[in-house]
């Protein structure tokens, strides 16, 4: 197998460097795959937790209630 120490896969401009670091430890392609999967999952969980924490849930509930009330009103009866 040919070693490529400077190989850095890129998806949408984001490098999979965590996977490369894990694969350099001696796990090979499986380590690179695991690093990208578990590292990406961890990062995504942290970002979503931050968004969930910062959200104003009372405001979101008010907006949802307004939308439900708007769409649950009967349509106007035409007078033709």
HURAKA-V777707 format. One record per residue. N is the residue number from 1. RES is the residue in one small letter. OMEGA is omega in degrees with one decimal (NA if undefined). D_CENTER is the distance of its C-alpha to the mean C-alpha in Angstrom with 2 decimals. Layout:
n: (N,N)
res: (RES,RES)
omega: (OMEGA,OMEGA)
d_center: (D_CENTER,D_CENTER)
//
This chain:
n: (1,2,3,4,5,6,7,8,9,10,11,12,13,14,15,16,17,18,19,20,21,22,23,24,25,26,27,28,29,30,31,32,33,34,35,36,37,38,39,40,41,42,43,44,45,46,47,48,49,50,51,52,53,54,55,56,57,58,59,60,61,62,63,64,65,66,67,68,69,70,71,72,73,74,75,76,77,78,79,80)
res: (x,x,x,x,x,x,x,x,x,x,x,x,x,x,x,x,x,x,x,x,x,x,x,x,x,x,x,x,x,x,x,x,x,x,x,x,x,x,x,x,x,x,x,x,x,x,x,x,x,x,x,x,x,x,x,x,x,x,x,x,x,x,x,x,x,x,x,x,x,x,x,x,x,x,x,x,x,x,x,x)
omega: (-179.4,-179.6,176.6,-174.0,-177.4,179.0,178.2,-179.9,-176.9,176.8,-179.2,177.6,-179.6,-178.6,177.8,-173.3,179.0,177.7,178.7,179.1,179.4,-178.9,178.9,-179.9,177.4,-178.6,176.8,-176.3,177.4,177.5,178.2,178.4,-178.7,179.6,179.7,-179.1,-175.3,177.1,178.3,178.5,179.1,179.9,179.1,179.2,179.2,-179.4,-179.7,176.5,178.3,179.0,179.9,179.8,-175.2,-176.1,175.4,-171.7,176.7,178.8,179.1,178.8,177.6,178.6,179.4,179.1,179.1,-180.0,179.4,179.2,-179.3,-175.6,179.3,176.1,177.3,179.4,178.7,180.0,179.7,-177.0,-177.8,NA)
d_center: (33.78,33.36,31.54,29.23,28.38,26.86,24.49,20.99,18.71,16.66,13.77,13.36,15.30,13.31,15.64,15.16,17.71,16.85,17.63,20.73,21.87,21.71,23.57,26.16,27.05,28.59,26.09,26.00,23.57,22.49,21.64,19.63,17.67,17.24,16.27,13.44,12.22,12.86,12.14,8.66,8.10,9.95,8.32,4.80,7.43,9.47,7.51,6.93,10.52,11.77,10.82,12.38,15.29,16.05,16.14,19.75,19.91,23.57,22.99,20.26,22.72,25.51,23.76,22.92,26.55,27.87,26.09,27.38,30.85,30.88,30.10,32.35,35.43,37.94,38.47,41.57,44.72,46.36,50.06,51.36)
//
